[in-house]
Every structure is written in C-alpha cells, then in structure tokens.
Amino acid sequence: MKLYGLKNCDSCKRARRDLSMAGIELEFIDIRQEPPSREVLESWLAVVGEAVLVNRKSTTWRGLTDDERAMPALSLLAANPTLIKRPVIMLESDVHVGWTDQVRTALGCQ
C-alpha cells in the first residue's frame, strides 16, 4: 500500500496512524518531495476523475490565476502537486482519495 500526501497534513497523519493501528504496512510518499509522475497522475484521473482528485478548496487553488485554473487537470496537478486532494492511497489497482468513512471501511480501518 502506498499513501501519497503531505507530512504536515492532518488527514494524512490520521490515515497513517489508523492504518498503522490496523496493522497495515504502507509506504508514505510526500508529494512535495516526490511529486507523482504524469503517468501516475493520469492513472489516478482515469480511476477517480478530476472532480475528486483536484482540491479546489486549497490555498494553492485560491492562488491560481483564471488561466491556470483553466489548464487541463493533468498539467495543473503536475505543475502544482499540492492541489491533489489528500491522502491518495493506492492498494494494487485501487485508488482511494481522502480519509472518509467510506475509504476507512474499504481499507478495513473502522
């Protein structure tokens, strides 16, 4: 299992803690230090879609110009990885975004 996020993100911290307490081993990837490749972003977008993956409530989003916001999602996320809604959890071919009740249930962390 891989968890993509930011080390200071509260949702990412909760997810890491809960998964660890459930005995699930994971690899944590800080998207600031190791941004996902375009291929990884493309696969996430194909599975969950732009509406789920792009965090339009973030400080980064509010700092973008209208022209930047109009960019295709793949280019936008590649240029601004902090726009990725977090955490993104990959388990084999499954992609989960956020740390919601639904995600926790799917991963066995209730």
Secondary structure, 3 states (H helix, E strand, C coil): CEEEECCCCHHHHHHHHHHHHCCCCCEEEECCCCCCCHHHHHHHHHHHCHHHHECCCCHHHHCCCHHHHCCCHHHHHHHCHHHECCCEEEECCEEEECCCHHHHHHCCCC
